[in-house]
Amino acid sequence: MGSNGENVIPLLSPYTMGNFLLSHRVVLAPLTRQRSYGNVPQQHAVLYYSQRTTKGGLLIAEATGVSDTSQGYPDTPGIWTKEQVEAWKPIVDAVHAKGGIFFCQIWNVGRVSNYGFQPNGQAPISSTDKGLAPQVRVSGVPVADFSPPRRLKIEEIPHIVNDFRIAARNAIEAGNSLFPQCTYVQSLLITFSRAIISNKVNNESMNQAYLL
Ligand SMILES: Cc1cc2nc3c(=O)[nH]c(=O)nc-3n(C[C@H](O)[C@H](O)[C@H](O)COP(=O)(O)O)c2cc1C
């Protein structure tokens, strides 16, 4: 019972979330670390994530790119190549070895990107052709500049959905659990296991997202 008489659930009590039985309610939030050089998770992430693991505790990995068009921050991990999948395996294994539950958060940053992150210097892809104003960021880049995005054609959307499908399968192959959750965040395309759908997205892409 709290001081105002309301019922209080202790933070360190178990919680059943779908098929997962969490031993407590303290979750590692997804935190972009920018230490995955060349978009490949590094050995030091084994220590980073295992240090934050408790038996029955949930960890959500830093946002992880689904394709070469999905990147917008330096040195963030991906999960679209074999090398990336193999690099994730010892990290996930280390979390499991301590009894933790690990989700991979997969994303495409959409227009939160610039030509420098895109294959062949192409325009970032988005649900809109409206660009973003420069942004002050907390680490690495003092001010991030964004290039004008290219609005995806309807017929291109299934390819993006397929990127997510493959990345989700790769995440499972690497040992992660997958637990889709939908949230709205402006500018990102779609993120699973927090599935983020841009608020500029059209109905067609929304429908496609649910086909995952
Ligand atoms: C350095 C930093 C990196 C972050 N990276 C991610 C990320 O990769 N994915 C995500 O969904 N949220 C990310 N976030 C948001 C955090 O998960 C969020 O701050 C945390 O859940 C706490 O929520 P609050 O800021 O609303 O209190 C990041 C936040 C910070 C400060």
The ligand as a Gaussian input file, in Angstrom:
#p B3LYP/6-31G(d) Opt

LIG

0 1
 C       21.792000       8.010000     -25.615000
 C       20.389000       7.492000     -25.829000
 C       20.178000       6.532000     -26.799000
 C       18.878000       6.037000     -27.018000
 N       18.675000       5.061000     -27.963000
 C       17.432000       4.568000     -28.167000
 C       17.210000       3.518000     -29.106000
 O       18.140000       3.014000     -29.739000
 N       15.935000       3.079000     -29.271000
 C       14.881000       3.613000     -28.563000
 O       13.745000       3.189000     -28.772000
 N       15.080000       4.568000     -27.647000
 C       16.325000       5.046000     -27.436000
 N       16.520000       6.010000     -26.491000
 C       15.411000       6.397000     -25.654000
 C       15.541000       5.683000     -24.327000
 O       15.230000       4.306000     -24.492000
 C       14.604000       6.392000     -23.354000
 O       15.251000       7.571000     -23.016000
 C       14.335000       5.553000     -22.140000
 O       13.407000       4.557000     -22.520000
 C       13.777000       6.341000     -20.966000
 O       12.610000       6.985000     -21.347000
 P       12.448000       8.546000     -21.094000
 O       13.594000       9.230000     -21.761000
 O       11.110000       8.884000     -21.690000
 O       12.476000       8.689000     -19.603000
 C       17.791000       6.523000     -26.266000
 C       18.027000       7.498000     -25.285000
 C       19.282000       7.973000     -25.078000
 C       19.509000       9.015000     -24.001000

